[in-house]
């Protein structure tokens, strides 16, 4: 079993928008035989951590990293992230895969920003796995989606892809991305949780129902700040 707590699930560049239950930047904490957090857009809340993973260096995923104690190890999927971290920080750069205790972590690159490398993570522990992908236009490859129990997918927009100014890449709408996965016959074994909500996804209850009818194979579920999920 993997214990997951949603720290925050809002998406915005400078400050998270505030709506009921969704007030903090997108980030999660999970516990296996290790206690790990993904992304540091929100200030350190005092919890004990064996490590931190960073998806990319955009402000809403990284800006509060200086509030985290320097002895907390940052596991970075690219050496390009090192220049943004304090030289006093304990960091370990890994390529593709790393094993912490009995927890296996796969980092996979995605198209998202032309100015910063971006990664998703697949976490595996004692026969249970989940894929965490808050920001993407498209993955470089889709093999991490295969044979995965749970997806956590960014849902900044309902149907319209969001491109970064001057660049083709950005954030793919959740419906368009689900269509891509469906065409590739890539479904989670159990459930999909939506994260990284943008304002175009609201009112969430109504738009979620549309997605659930359109994509029943993904077993779509909403999330909110502080939510606890047990992955079995």
C-alpha positions, 0 to 999 in steps of 0.5 A: 500500500502507498499512502498519498496526501495531496498537499495542493492541486491548484495551477497558476504561474504567480499565485494559486487561484483560490476556490473551495478546497483548492488553494495551494500549488500542486504538490503531493506527499507519499509514504512507502518505506520512505517519506517523499514529497514531489515539488516545492511550490508551497512552503515547507510545512515541517513534515519529516521527509526522506527526500524531495523530487522535482518535476521542473523549475517553474515557480508553482512547482519550485519557488519555495525550495529555500524554505526546506531544511538543507539536510533534506535530500533533493533527488533531481532527474536532471543536472540542469536543475542543480544551478537553481538549488543552493550549493549548500543543499544536499542533492543527488542527480539521477538518470531515469531510475533510482531506488530508495529503500524498496521504492522504485522511482522512474523519471521520464521526460515530457514536452512542456516548456522550451525553457526548462526540462520537465519530468513525470515520475512513476513510483512503484512499491510492493506491487503497487504503482502510480504515475505522477504527471502534473505538467505536460504537452506530450511525453517523449515516450509512453511506456511508463503508462503501461501496467500502472495502477493509478494515474495522477494527471494535470487538468489545467484545461478542459478542452483547449490546449494551452501553449506558452507564448512564442512556443508550441509546447505548454499544457495539453487539455485533459480531454485531448490528452485522454484521447491520446492515451485512449487511442494508444490503449493506455489505461490505468489498472484502477483509477485516475486522479486529476490534479493541477486544476486550472480555472478553465476546469471550473465548475469542476463538478459539472466538467468532471461529469462530462469527462467521466461520461466521455472517458469511463475507461479511466475511472476519473476522480477529483482531488483537493488540498489535504486529501488522503488516498490509499493506493492498494 
